[in-house]
Amino acid sequence: MDESILSSAPRMIWRLLESHDIDADALFRQSGFDPAHMSEPRMRYPKEAFHTLWAEVVKRTGNGSIGIEAGRFYSPLDLSALGVSFLSSTTLMEALQRIHRYESIVNSSLTFTITETQGRVDVLSDANFSVEQVARIHEDIRVSILLDLCRKGLGPALNPIEVAFTYPEPKDTSEYAAIFCCPLVFSQPISRVSLRVEDTQRPFLSSNRDVAFGNDQILDRVLSELKGSSLASQVKHVIIECLPSGSPTEKDIVERLFMSSRTLQRKLSDEGTNFRTLLLEARRALAEQYIADKNMPLAEISYMLGFSDQSSFFRAFKKWTGDSPSQFRDTLA
């Protein structure tokens, strides 16, 4: 599985850019991001694509510590169901365990480790970015968001014992001190937020067990899809999203998945399939699913499957099954 990041995560970058009066839409598109994808719950961006975007953000703002500032512009909903599940937890420790369980949904290369020693709980994290500048930005964002989530659950008075960063100490740490309100250490082997054990055992102000468990079920399905996903399944998912707008082309798919046509063809060939086969499979599976709903008009089904007209859909369906759509529907119980 290629390393990827949840499509809603860049929303904070958009808000950050707008706060600096920078045209967010233009910068996203210049960096190869379609902003519309940020609202699609199952869409993901390749992790490497963030290198270009963040490099441009640093260039436009002139701020090497932009990650600390960016942490102020996120919303828990940018983390999808994980943000809701976290804040619905019974205690802070339960919330941290949810982060540990579902970390890869936000960033497939993200690792969180929770350790408890001598009255403190250490939350260690690493996102494995090869570009130093990008790695620092994401480290700042991770610790900023983690602490803010904890404060949203327990109240703004929560302060860590210590926060550790892997990079050398910046010349100006005043913004760090204002955000974290605790001792800071730099040039450490791994990023770390250290909390008091008694704080992690405190009940959350927003605790709701039913909401937490309901979102856990959503996260479990997403995690299962992510771990078992192949390029073919990703392509089918994009095809299904595109069909109501007309029959998607291979060009439409590669633009959504941030890869070249040659790469798409090679990787699908390695999986024993191709774009045309996946398009036919997706259409046929959806057609049978829609036709099973006897309240759904055949004209609407034709539109939902991206056919230019109803007769084209009828011909294709008869080729697939040997029956016309209406005959197939009549055979269903």
SULGIMO-V999580 format. One line per field, one symbol per residue. ss: DSSP state (@ for helix, = for strand, . for the rest). psi: psi as a letter, one per 40 degrees, with the letter a starting at -180 (. if undefined). A space follows every 50 residues. Layout:
BEGIN
ss->???
psi->???
END
This chain:
BEGIN
ss->...===....@@@@@@@@@....@@@@@@@....@@@@@....===..@@ @@@@@@@@@@@....@@@@@@@@..@@@@.@@@@@@@...=@@@@@@@@@ @@@@@@=...=======..=======.....@@@@@@@@@@@@@@@@@@@ @@@@.......===.........@@@@@@@..===.....======@@@@ ..=.....@@@@@@@@@@@@@@@@@@@...@@@@@@@@@@@@@......@ @@@@@@@...@@@@@@@@@@....@@@@@@@@@@@@@@@@@......@@@ @@@@.....@@@@@@@@@@@@...@@@@@@@..
psi->hihiihdededddddddddefhgdddddddeehhddeeehdeiiihdddd dddddddddddfhefdddddeeeiideeeaddddddeeididdddddddd dededdheehhhhhihhfeihhhiihefhdhddddddddddddddddddd dddeieehiidihiieiihidhedddddddfiihiifidiihhhihddde eiiidehhdddddddddddddddddddeiidddddddddddddeeihiid ddddddefiiddddddddddefaiddddddddddddddddddheehiddd ddddeeididddddddddddeeiiddddddei.
END
